[in-house]
């Protein structure tokens, strides 16, 4: 791990300390080569005082067992009918996987325990179909789980539920993870699957507001890969129930868990329950972040170089676009003479490109300029002028459009930037 990676992680620690992460791992991931690395990542989370609850599926193992025993399971994922034979397969597979997880956690000096914290009742008869031994989570024994977590013990929860008579039911692991996250007021629910995230029409969705996900599920559910629909539905339900963030990541990717949790861009899909992005005025503490954000564009001469002192002197003109309290874009708005203002230092981190952030910042700067009573907004560009024209509605002007003081600086810079202008119509 690089020093810069460690610095990136450190900024999250105060926010996540003593918070609960529910991590749901598909059965296919537990038997993959990367599972040992996942357990190392869990150890990192625990070392940072993050409380972890592990849930696991068993569909892949049930399929293998069924083939070995030449039994036809009534369903694999715990959402259909579960007959006696399938429940027997589920019990065998789940017990093996739970034991394997406990072994792996022990190898990393982590205390863990499996428990009967999921109280279930029969799913019952739906549309005339008796689901037999398929269960639905009735409640979660929160007191038991909190007691384990308080002692630094990781609860390992299989896809099984128990009723008051001691009867066992097969339950869907995604549903178990959802109920645990809700009941424990988890900060994050993380699904680790074999997919790179929520894939819609062949593309991985990187970030999405839950309302937008609901709209997609309502109109285009079949556009999602079939194996990921359950994740999407349970992610939506979790956000609706108050879980702030749901992540869907590929558990076969090394360090996927840490990369998703401790970076702005992540590697999978983030579904969030509220608008987690905002534009705010920059403060002195943001000077370094602005310099780091714009470093590459300054090097390529797309943006003019600004020293720390220069930025500090005009910090009140800068605005930061944040994602989960992390700066990912910036813009400056400088008031000029003659009723004009300049939009400057517009930059969006490569990890957040093509998400409309640049356009939002232009619109924000334009609104601020109007509030200031400005009649004309100006921006200078050497490489992105077509962007300002197509996305921002700017038209090409000339250096003569600049006020005298700004024109003098323009001539001294020798950058020969294109001058772009946007005139505001006065209200009638």
For each residue, the residues with C-beta under 8 A, 3 or more apart:
1: 5 6
2: 5 6
3: 6 7
4: 7 8
5: 1 2 8 9
6: 1 2 3 9 10
7: 3 4 10 11
8: 4 5 11 12 262 263
9: 5 6 12 13 48 258 262
10: 6 7 13
11: 7 8 326
12: 8 9 15 16 261 262
13: 9 10 16 17 48
14: 17
15: 12 19 325
16: 12 13 19 21 48 50 187 261
17: 13 14 48 49 50
18: 49 50 51
19: 15 16 50 51 186 187 188
20: 50 51 52 53 149 184 185 186 187
21: 16 45 50 51 52 53 186 187 188 189 190 261
22: 53 55 177 180 181 184 186 188 189 190
23: 42 52 53 54 55 190 192 257
24: 55 56 57 173 174 176 177 189 190 191 192
25: 29 30 35 38 54 55 56 57 192 251
26: 29 30 56 57 59 60 173 191 192 193 194 251
27: 30 31 56 57 58 59 60 61 62 93 97
28: 31 32 59 60 193 194
29: 25 26 32 34 35 38 192 193 194 251 252
30: 25 26 27 35 56 97 100 101
31: 27 28 35 60 61
32: 28 29 35 251 252
33: 36 252
34: 29 37 38 251 252 253 254 256
35: 25 29 30 31 32 38 39 104 251
36: 33 39 40 104
37: 34 40 41 254 255
38: 25 29 34 35 41 42 192 251 256 257
39: 35 36 42 43 101 104 105 107 108 110
40: 36 37 43 44 108
41: 37 38 44 45 255 256 257 258
42: 23 38 39 45 46 52 54 105 108 110 154 257
43: 39 40 46 47 108 109 110
44: 40 41 47 48 258
45: 21 41 42 48 50 52 257 261
46: 42 43 49 50 52 110 152 154
47: 43 44
48: 9 13 16 17 44 45
49: 17 18 46
50: 16 17 18 19 20 21 45 46
51: 18 19 20 21 149
52: 20 21 23 42 45 46 154
53: 20 21 22 23 145 149 154 155 157 180 184 186
54: 23 25 42 101 112 154 155 156 157
55: 22 23 24 25 157 158 159 173 176 177 180
56: 24 25 26 27 30 94 97 98 101 156 157 158 159 173
57: 24 25 26 27 60 77 78 159 173 174
58: 27 61 62 90 93 94 97 158 159 173
59: 26 27 28 62 63 76 77 78
60: 26 27 28 31 57 63 64
61: 27 31 58 64 65 93 96 97
62: 27 58 59 65 66 73 76 86 89 90 93
63: 59 60 66 67 73 76
64: 60 61 67 68
65: 61 62 68 69 71 89 92 93
66: 62 63 69 70 71 72 73 89
67: 63 64 70
68: 64 65
69: 65 66 89
70: 66 67
71: 65 66 85 89
72: 66
73: 62 63 66 76 85 86 89
74: 80 81 82 83 85 86 132
75: 78 79 80 81 82 86 134
76: 59 62 63 73
77: 57 59 80 172 230
78: 57 59 75 82 90 134 159 170 171 172 173 175
79: 75 134 172 175 230
80: 74 75 77 131 134
81: 74 75 86 129 130 131 132 134
82: 74 75 78 86 87 90 131 132 133 134 169 170
83: 74 86 87 132 133
84: 87 88 132 133
85: 71 73 74 88 89
86: 62 73 74 75 81 82 83 89 90 133 170
87: 82 83 84 90 91 133 168 169 170
88: 84 85 91 92
89: 62 65 66 69 71 73 85 86 92 93
90: 58 62 78 82 86 87 93 94 159 160 170
91: 87 88 94 95 160 168
92: 65 88 89 95 96
93: 27 58 61 62 65 89 90 96 97
94: 56 58 90 91 97 98 158 159 160
95: 91 92 98 99 158
96: 61 92 93 99 100
97: 27 30 56 58 61 93 94 100 101 158
98: 56 94 95 101 102 114 156 158
99: 95 96 102 103
100: 30 96 97 103 104
101: 30 39 54 56 97 98 104 105 112 156
102: 98 99 105 106 112 113 114 156
103: 99 100 106 107
104: 35 36 39 100 101 107 108
105: 39 42 101 102 108 110 111 112 154 156
106: 102 103 109 110 112
107: 39 103 104
108: 39 40 42 43 104 105
109: 43 106
110: 39 42 43 46 105 106 154
111: 105 151 152 153 154
112: 54 101 102 105 106 153 154 155 156
113: 102 148 153 154 155 156
114: 98 102 155 156 157 158
115: 141 144 145 148 155 156 157
116: 141 162
117: 140 141 144 145 155 157
118: 137 140 141 157 160 161 162 171 176 179
119: 137 138 139 140 141 161 162 163 164
120: 135 136 137 138 161 162 163 169 171
121: 135 136 138 163 169
122: 131 132 133 134 135 136 169
123: 126 131 134 135 136 169
124: 130 131 136
125: 128 129 130 131
126: 123 129 131
127:
128: 125
129: 81 125 126
130: 81 124 125
131: 80 81 82 122 123 124 125 126 134
132: 74 81 82 83 84 122
133: 82 83 84 86 87 122 168 169 170
134: 75 78 79 80 81 82 122 123 131 169 170 171
135: 120 121 122 123 161 163 169 170 171
136: 120 121 122 123 124 161 171 175
137: 118 119 120 140 161 171 175 176 179
138: 119 120 121 161 163
139: 119 183
140: 117 118 119 137 145 179 180 183 184
141: 115 116 117 118 119 144 145
142: 145 146 183 184
143: 146 147
144: 115 117 141 147 148
145: 53 115 117 140 141 142 148 149 155 180 184
146: 142 143 149 150 184
147: 143 144 150 151
148: 113 115 144 145 151 153 154 155
149: 20 51 53 145 146 152 153 155
150: 146 147
151: 111 147 148
152: 46 111 149
153: 111 112 113 148 149
154: 42 46 52 53 54 105 110 111 112 113 148
155: 53 54 112 113 114 115 117 145 148 149
156: 54 56 98 101 102 105 112 113 114 115
157: 53 54 55 56 114 115 117 118 176 180
158: 55 56 58 94 95 97 98 114
159: 55 56 57 58 78 90 94 170 171 172 173 176
160: 90 91 94 118 168 169 170 171
161: 118 119 120 135 136 137 138 168 169 170 171 176
162: 116 118 119 120 166 167 168 169
163: 119 120 121 135 138 166 167 169
164: 119
165:
166: 162 163
167: 162 163
168: 87 91 133 160 161 162
169: 82 87 120 121 122 123 133 134 135 160 161 162 163
170: 78 82 86 87 90 133 134 135 159 160 161
171: 78 118 120 134 135 136 137 159 160 161 175 176
172: 77 78 79 159 175 176 230
173: 24 26 55 56 57 58 78 159 176 177
174: 24 57 177 178 191 230 231 233 234
175: 78 79 136 137 171 172 178 179 234
176: 24 55 118 137 157 159 161 171 172 173 179 180
177: 22 24 55 173 174 180 181 189 191 234
178: 174 175 181 182 189 234 237 238 241
179: 118 137 140 175 176 182 183
180: 22 53 55 140 145 157 176 177 183 184 186
181: 22 177 178 184 186 189 238 241 243
182: 178 179 185 186 238 241 242 243
183: 139 140 142 179 180
184: 20 22 53 140 142 145 146 180 181
185: 20 182 242
186: 19 20 21 22 53 180 181 182 189 243
187: 16 19 20 21 243 244 245
188: 19 21 22 243 244 245 246 247 261
189: 21 22 24 177 178 181 186 235 238 243 245 246 247
190: 21 22 23 24 246 247 248 249 257 260 261
191: 24 26 174 177 231 234 235 246 247 248 249
192: 23 24 25 26 29 38 249 250 251 256 257
193: 26 28 29 227 228 231 248 249 250 251
194: 26 28 29 227 250 251 252
195: 198 199 225 227 228 231 248 250
196: 199 204 249 250 253 267 268
197: 204 205 206 248 249 250 267 268 269
198: 195 204 205 208 213 224 228 231 232 235 248 269 271
199: 195 196 202 203 204 205 224 225 228
200: 203 205 216 220 223 224
201: 223
202: 199
203: 199 200
204: 196 197 198 199 268 269
205: 197 198 199 200 208 269
206: 197 265 266 269 270 355
207: 269 270 272 323 355
208: 198 205 212 213 269 270 271 272
209: 212 213 271 272 275
210: 213 214 235 236 239 240 271 272 273
211: 214 215
212: 208 209 215 216
213: 198 208 209 210 216 217 232 235 236 271
214: 210 211 217 218 236
215: 211 212 218 219
216: 200 212 213 219 220 221 223 224 232
217: 213 214 220 221 224 232 233 236
218: 214 215 221
219: 215 216
220: 200 216 217 223 224
221: 216 217 218 224 229
222:
223: 200 201 216 220
224: 198 199 200 216 217 220 221 228 229 232
225: 195 199 228 229
226: 229
227: 193 194 195 230
228: 193 195 198 199 224 225 231 232 248
229: 221 224 225 226 232 233
230: 77 79 172 174 227 233 234
231: 174 191 193 195 198 228 234 235 248
232: 198 213 216 217 224 228 229 235 236 248
233: 174 217 229 230 236 237
234: 174 175 177 178 191 230 231 237 238 246
235: 189 191 198 210 213 231 232 238 239 246 248 271
236: 210 213 214 217 232 233 239 240 271
237: 178 233 234 240 241
238: 178 181 182 189 234 235 241 243 246
239: 210 235 236 242 243 244 246 271 272 273
240: 210 236 237 273
241: 178 181 182 237 238
242: 182 185 239 273
243: 181 182 186 187 188 189 238 239 246 273
244: 187 188 239 272 273 274
245: 187 188 189 270 271 272 273 276
246: 188 189 190 191 234 235 238 239 243 270 271 272
247: 188 189 190 191 260 261 266 268 269 270 271
248: 190 191 193 195 197 198 228 231 232 235 268 269 271
249: 190 191 192 193 196 197 253 256 257 260 266 267 268 269
250: 192 193 194 195 196 197 253 256 267 268
251: 25 26 29 32 34 35 38 192 193 194 256
252: 29 32 33 34 194 256
253: 34 196 249 250 256 259 267
254: 34 37
255: 37 41 258 259
256: 34 38 41 192 249 250 251 252 253 259 260 267 268
257: 23 38 41 42 45 190 192 249 260 261
258: 9 41 44 255 261 262
259: 253 255 256 262 263 266 267
260: 190 247 249 256 257 263 266 267 268 270
261: 12 16 21 45 188 190 247 257 258
262: 8 9 12 258 259
263: 8 259 260 266 267
264: 323 324 326 328 349 351 352
265: 206 349 351 352
266: 206 247 249 259 260 263 270
267: 196 197 249 250 253 256 259 260 263
268: 196 197 204 247 248 249 250 256 260
269: 197 198 204 205 206 207 208 247 248 249
270: 206 207 208 245 246 247 260 266
271: 198 208 209 210 213 235 236 239 245 246 247 248
272: 207 208 209 210 239 244 245 246 275 276
273: 210 239 240 242 243 244 245
274: 244
275: 209 272 278
276: 245 272 323 324
277: 321 322 323 357
278: 275 321 322
279: 319 320 321 322 360 361 364
280: 319 320 322
281: 316 318 319 320
282: 286 287 290 315 316 318 319 320 330
283: 286 315
284: 287 312 315
285: 288
286: 282 283 289 290 315 318 320 327
287: 282 284 290 291 308 311 312 315
288: 285 291 292 308
289: 286 292 293 320 327
290: 282 286 287 293 294 306 311 318 320 327 330 345
291: 287 288 294 295 306 308 311
292: 288 289 295
293: 289 290 327 328 329 330 347 349
294: 290 291 297 298 303 306 330 345 347
295: 291 292 298 299
296: 299 300
297: 294 300 302 303 347
298: 294 295 301 302 303 304 305 306
299: 295 296
300: 296 297 383
301: 298 382 383 415
302: 297 298 382 383 384
303: 294 297 298 306 345 347
304: 298 413 415
305: 298
306: 290 291 294 298 303 310 311 345
307: 310 311
308: 287 288 291 311 312
309: 312 313
310: 306 307 313 314
311: 287 290 291 306 307 308 314 315 318
312: 284 287 308 309 315
313: 309 310
314: 310 311 317 318 332 334
315: 282 283 284 286 287 311 312 318
316: 281 282
317: 314 332 333 334 335
318: 281 282 286 290 311 314 315 330 331 332 345
319: 279 280 281 282 330 331 332 333 361 364 365 368
320: 279 280 281 282 286 289 290 327 329 330
321: 277 278 279 327 328 329 330 331 348 357 360 361
322: 277 278 279 280 325 326 327 328
323: 207 264 276 277 326 328 352
324: 264 276
325: 15 322
326: 11 264 322 323
327: 286 289 290 293 320 321 322 330
328: 264 293 321 322 323 348 349 351 352 357
329: 293 320 321 346 347 348 349 352 357 358 361
330: 282 290 293 294 318 319 320 321 327 345 346 347 361
331: 318 319 321 343 344 345 346 347 361 362 364 365
332: 314 317 318 319 343 344 345
333: 317 319 341 342 343 344 365 368 369
334: 314 317 341 342 344
335: 317 341 372 374
336: 340 341 342 378 402 403 405 406
337: 340 403 404 405 406
338: 403
339: 373 374 375 376
340: 336 337 374 375 376 377 378 403
341: 333 334 335 336 369 372 374 376 377 378
342: 333 334 336 377 378 379 380 406
343: 331 332 333 346 362 365 366 369 377 378 379
344: 331 332 333 334 379 380
345: 290 294 303 306 318 330 331 332
346: 329 330 331 343 358 361 362 365 379 384
347: 293 294 297 303 329 330 331
348: 321 328 329 352 353 357 358 361
349: 264 265 293 328 329 352 353
350: 353
351: 264 265 328
352: 264 265 323 328 329 348 349 355 357
353: 348 349 350 357
354:
355: 206 207 352
356: 359 360
357: 277 321 328 329 348 352 353 360 361
358: 329 346 348 361 362 387 391
359: 356 362 363 391 392
360: 279 321 356 357 363 364
361: 279 319 321 329 330 331 346 348 357 358 364 365
362: 331 343 346 358 359 365 366 388 391 392
363: 359 360 366 367
364: 279 319 331 360 361 367 368
365: 319 331 333 343 346 361 362 368 369 377
366: 343 362 363 369 370 377 392 422
367: 363 364 370 371
368: 319 333 364 365 371 372
369: 333 341 343 365 366 372 374 377 424
370: 366 367 373 374 424
371: 367 368
372: 335 341 368 369
373: 339 370
374: 335 339 340 341 369 370 377 424
375: 339 340 423 424 426
376: 339 340 341 401 421 422 423 424
377: 340 341 342 343 365 366 369 374 394 421 422 424
378: 336 340 341 342 343 397 401 402 406 419 420 421 422
379: 342 343 344 346 388 392 394 420
380: 342 344 410 415 417 418 419 420
381: 384 385 387 388 417 418 420
382: 301 302 385 415 416 417 418
383: 300 301 302
384: 302 346 381 387 388
385: 381 382 388 389 396 418 420
386: 389 390
387: 358 381 384 390 391 392
388: 362 379 381 384 385 391 392 394 420
389: 385 386 392 393 394 395 396 420
390: 386 387
391: 358 359 362 387 388
392: 359 362 366 379 387 388 389 420 422
393: 389 422
394: 377 379 388 389 420 421 422
395: 389 420 421 422
396: 385 389 418 419 420 421
397: 378 400 401 419 420 421
398: 401 419
399: 402 407 410 411 419
400: 397 407
401: 376 378 397 398 419 421
402: 336 378 399 406 407 410 419
403: 336 337 338 340 406 407
404: 337 407 408
405: 336 337 408 409
406: 336 337 342 378 402 403 409 410
407: 399 400 402 403 404 410 411
408: 404 405 411 412
409: 405 406 412 413
410: 380 399 402 406 407 413 415 417 419
411: 399 407 408 414
412: 408 409
413: 304 409 410 417
414: 411
415: 301 304 380 382 410
416: 382
417: 380 381 382 410 413
418: 380 381 382 385 396
419: 378 380 396 397 398 399 401 402 410
420: 378 379 380 381 385 388 389 392 394 395 396 397
421: 376 377 378 394 395 396 397 401
422: 366 376 377 378 392 393 394 395
423: 375 376
424: 369 370 374 375 376 377
425:
426: 375
427:
428:
